[in-house]
Amino acid sequence: MPATDYYDEMRPAEGEVRPHYQVYESWLAAMPPERIRQKRNEADIAFHRVGITFAVYGEQTGSERLIPFDIIPRILPADEWQILESGLKQRVHALNMFLADIYHEQEILRAGLIPPEKVLQNSQYRAVMQGVDVPGGIYAHIAGVDIVRAAGINGNAGEFYVLEDNLRVPSGVSYMLENRKMMMRLFPELFVRQRVAPVDHYPNVLLENLRSAAPQGVADPCVVLLTPGAYNSAYFEHTFLAQQMGIELVEGQDLLVRDGYVYMRTTRGPIRVDVIYRRVDDEFLDPRVFRSDSMLGVAGLLDAYRAGHVTLANAVGTGVADDKSIYPHVPQMIEFYLGEKPILQNVPTWECRKQADLDYVLAHLPDLVVKETHGSGGYGMLVGPAASAAEREDFRRRILAEPAKYIAQPTLALSTCPTFVDAGIAPRHIDLRPFVLSGKDVKVVPGGLTRVALREGSLVVNSSQGGGTKDTWVLESC
Amino acid sequence: MLSRTASDLFWMSRHVERAENAARMLDITYRMSLLPYQVLEPGQEWAEPWSLPLITSGLATAYYERYDELSADNVINFMALDAGNPSSIYSCLHSARESARAQRGAITSEMWESINATWIEMRSMDFPALKAIGIGEYFELVKMRSHLFRGITFGTMLRDEGYSFIRMGTLLERADNTARILDVKYHTLLPSVFDVGGAVDYYQWGALLRSVSAFEAYRRIYRDIIVPRRVAELLILRADLPRSLHACMNEIYDTLQQLSDSRSIEPERLAGEMHAQLHYGRVEEIFAVGLHEYLMAFVQKIGKLGGEISNHFLAPT
């Protein structure tokens, strides 16, 4: 695809600049390259010193790496953000209603909108949650929704699409906060020139939400963050958030269940815990209910949770709503529960379990991205245009063997943003993960984590595969 | 506070202090080795200056498992840089940094940045690099980093339980170290007691005082030549010398009183007993018992106190 087929966030065409990038572009044009280089070095040193690193699996135990940080921000104008914000709120609201519904009355299944087996046979559906009431009916207190801007779908020049709803233990928010801090440290003058919506109140909003999710009757709830431990890839984020919220960062070994309540082991003896912001996957939460080999969880936790003696955020069983096989139904959920038209679009998706879709997918494999419905993080995936004939043939056989296991989407022409690379400034593909917090109401801190694929032409933004991050600016309307 | 957090903080500061003490000991040994009085008792290896840091830290056995001969380079390598020696400066700073990383949320960001920067600087240090910056400068650097970390802790950290456990880690390690250093030096230096006032004697005792930053204090307090009895009095009984046993026990006892509840009677009682002995003790009585016996009993008790603190606060069963 030629470069002009991509939507560039800064330049609609060579030599032109979009209005919301004008202030930044004129500042950048006036910056001596030497000073930019120096600032980039400064950022690197600062990130290392502060220790904003992520652990790398499969390498030497405890090795840490820096996620590359690019100093050119991704800027969103106020009007575009308003659309995104209302779309995100609407979507997450509906997803929470869906979760409450399927773990209670299952009206959406009875209405025939979603085939029941898709939900009830789903590996992420947790039967232990059936009929369990959670405070406020909220399941996904924290959602990280992956948004892409893509050109070429149905003739669009550059619309936003939702690529994935992450409702389990979404991560990345610490980079949103640290990237902003870094930009303000490196280039304070930029923040004088234009009004960028602040993001650093995120931990406050999160804490307020977590407290409000406490079991009924608890006046001054004790909130803790449960981490798998120092060797988890997101450990930096766990410590960061716990510190920002002023709550204890606990591991499974620090908690115990006694008489149906959860306590943490402290220097003053056991202290009762009311809300657990858990960054441990469902499967590892309670060795008595899920994986018995889990060393990360707490025996008896699920009983305390089901009895309403402790709140887990996110709730157990949210994965059934962000599963790829459920994704195509989210627009229907919005209409079913809210009676509204979806503000944000899904990426067109073919479900191979449907004969017509299957025929289409098999006929267009070289153009499509095929994903396993239960896969994540780029595993079990075929990127048609990049795959060899043999790989496509292999996938064709796998799809035919188990069609229901696969979905397909067009290869997305992700938008680009100017980025510093070895050769200078060049466009690189980006996505966006805003964080949606649900409590008494739904809030989105203006911004998010922009990930950038640093390799030329690459569409893979994952940090484990050479992706970097950018600060994300939402301009306030003046 | 979580017991695991308290434990990490306790060991974080304890390891920083241990690294500092190792640097102090090596530094003073290095300086002594530059003097023309290296071998006090020819033919007796234990009297070699470079054996002292090994004996003091109880690492002689581990050393000879790894190295054949006693040499300055080997001892510095072993005690400063050897990742296989859990008490080396390298290992101590690594442990301290890992504890800090695990408890980033419980310490201030300035503390974390300081210990992390120290670790980043130290982890790539090998012997040629150490030689390049200078042996004395390297020890100075370790000491200054420890001072810096303690200063940042003092200047930025909330005076909560975490701070109390950080202080206790520092003070237990320091008291243990001062007692050991005095004991070993006293033993080694004993032959020179018959030569009081001689040049060797002056440098040896002066070095001991310098290694615990007490040389200038000695001069100010006694305004006289350095004699073993006064050195012992200064390092054991003076409450105003920050590295003395008395000063350490003062703060440990105060801190334990603040932390105490109905479950932690034993650590408080033990610390109170040790504190009272130092508070009301006299140097004549110490020498009547025997300095070595006195110091070994102290080292044993401080070890027991560490165990009690661990049982009651850090790893309750």
Contacts between the chains, C-beta under 8 A, distances in Angstrom:
chain1	res1	chain2	res2	distance
A	48	B	120	6.7
A	49	B	113	5.4
A	49	B	116	6.4
A	49	B	117	5.4
A	49	B	120	7.4
A	50	B	109	7.3
A	50	B	112	7.8
A	50	B	113	6.0
A	50	B	116	7.7
A	51	B	101	6.9
A	51	B	104	7.6
A	51	B	112	6.6
A	51	B	113	7.6
A	51	B	116	4.9
A	62	B	98	8.0
A	230	B	98	7.4
A	230	B	101	6.3
A	230	B	102	4.8
A	236	B	104	7.8
A	239	B	101	7.8
A	239	B	102	8.0
A	239	B	103	7.8
A	239	B	104	3.9
A	239	B	105	4.6
A	240	B	104	7.3
A	240	B	105	7.6
A	242	B	105	4.1
A	243	B	104	6.4
A	243	B	105	3.7
A	243	B	106	7.8
A	243	B	109	7.9
A	248	B	1	7.9
A	248	B	2	5.6
A	248	B	5	7.4
A	248	B	105	8.0
A	249	B	5	7.9
A	249	B	103	7.9
A	249	B	105	4.8
A	249	B	106	7.8
A	250	B	2	6.3
A	251	B	4	6.9
A	253	B	4	7.1
A	254	B	2	5.3
A	254	B	3	7.5
A	254	B	4	5.5
A	264	B	2	6.0
A	265	B	2	6.6
A	265	B	3	4.9
A	265	B	4	7.5
A	265	B	316	6.6
A	266	B	1	5.7
A	266	B	2	5.6
A	266	B	3	6.0
A	267	B	1	5.1
A	267	B	2	7.7
A	267	B	3	5.7
A	267	B	6	4.9
A	267	B	161	6.1
A	267	B	165	7.8
A	267	B	259	7.3
A	267	B	313	4.5
A	267	B	314	7.7
A	267	B	316	8.0
A	268	B	1	7.7
A	268	B	261	6.4
A	269	B	263	6.8
A	269	B	316	7.6
